[in-house]
Amino acid sequence: MKDVKYIFITGGVTSSLGKGTLAASLAKLLQARGYSVTIQKLDPYINVDPGTLNPYEHGECYVTLDGAETDLDLGHYERFLNVPTGKVNNVTTGKIYQTVIEKERKGDYLGKTVQIIPHITDEIKRRIKLVSAGNKFEIVLTEIGGTVGDIESLPYIEAVRQLKWELGAQNCIVIHLTLVPYLAATGESKTKPTQHSVKTLLEEGIQPDILVLRTERNLNAGIKRKVALFCNVEEKAVVESVNVSTIYEVPIKMLDEKLDQTVLTKLGLPIGEAPDLTNWREFLKRLKNPKHSIKIGLVGKYVELPDAYKSISESLIHSGSTNECKINIDYIQSEDINETNMNERLGNLDGILVAPGFGARGIDGKIAAAKYARENNVPFLGICLGMQCAVIEFARNVLNLTGAHSTEIDHKTAYPVIDLMEEQKSVTDKGGTMRLGGYKCVISKNSKSYAAYGKTETVERHRHRYEFNDKYLDQFRDNGMIPVGINPDSGLVEIMELTDHKWFVGVQFHPEYSSTVINPHPLFVQFIKACINRKG
Ligand code: GLN
């Protein structure tokens, strides 16, 4: 069996330079050259997973098919590679310590003092290797969250140092992503922050093999040479990553910079044929040359931080490209809308998307948005809580069930049209206990959803505790809100549609988690098509 090759991506100078995009772009190029590749994210925080985090902290929580609540970077990995990730692809310090402490309690350490080195670092190394267990992948890219020099990332850097030593230089390389700021006052791009960041990495025992320099302006050869000399890396291993208009352009930029070739050479792997990126380039071409333009209102309560809806905004980009349509997202704070101002606030939209969420804040605005979409024949996509709001609105205003609600918000409501799932009633722990991951959905033939999917069965990802209350099924059906998607095993309602409407679809699941560049999600594609048609 051939050795698995490891690529580590660390970040320097500042956060938010786009390590996730770099990892995904490089992986895309390696995949396009015929290698089987996966990407893993190591997050240095102590939460066991980001499921319990407020989206304002780190953006959205991304859910994998196997039901893990993970960092949003995994979404980028899937959107670029079109290959599912899973539980093993996201590791946090919380998970590492949890495992080590459980082992200690069982007596597995045989009386030894349990320490960061070797016990925590060994567990980190085990988790890194686990991703490619059984040599499932030829190359594993591991992104290390945070910035080099942070106290909490030290054990991860130490684990990488050890792995580099154990596996040898040809099996394990480190790419360090840094920033080269441009100082307008002197008209210069400055390399000092990069030099300092590499110095920090060296102090922690790692000589990076490749440097990727994020920059707002193209760097001249002199700057790259200076960085190479001072940071002790080959000149061709200094790569610039200049700002681009879309993250989906980064693989093409990295190809131009020959990053994939440098990586393969360092890993002792054949470079092979030039990667086939035909589909990717076509996607970009459509994205950049739209024939239509529409405005979608994204109604949610975390809109001040667009990262909280990352997968949704990316899904809109994918489906926009398919439809050759530029999508302008109007992020609408649901707390700001109500029945009195909805005409004015929502009147200029070509489509309304009500976002997922938890808790009471902003719920009335979401219900008002669903009402506006229903009454004005505006294409509507309600996701998870968004679907639940559409159900509540229909119950109140069409079925005349005054005060109908979800028991999540009003546990004393006379009409609990959305109620806690049976299996959730005994659950007290918050972390990892929702209905999570992929579940089947059977779709009725005579529906907008069937027209979108073109098939009667699909699997979609979930993240919720509440569900449509079956008791009201007939009432809804008889009045024109139809459950067109049902889970065949549990009977749970998965999709609700209005019959008497251009395009009104509410889904209990999260289509946004499975939309990729190569496979835009069919519901998003049809939603956008309906919006374009309405605009005319
Ligand atoms: N809060 C709702 C539930 O738990 C919806 C969850 C969501 O939108 N992801 O059912």
Residues whose N, C-alpha, C, O or C-beta is under 5 A from the ligand:
A	BS01	LIG	P356 G357 F358 G359 I383 C384 L385 R463 H464 R465 Y466
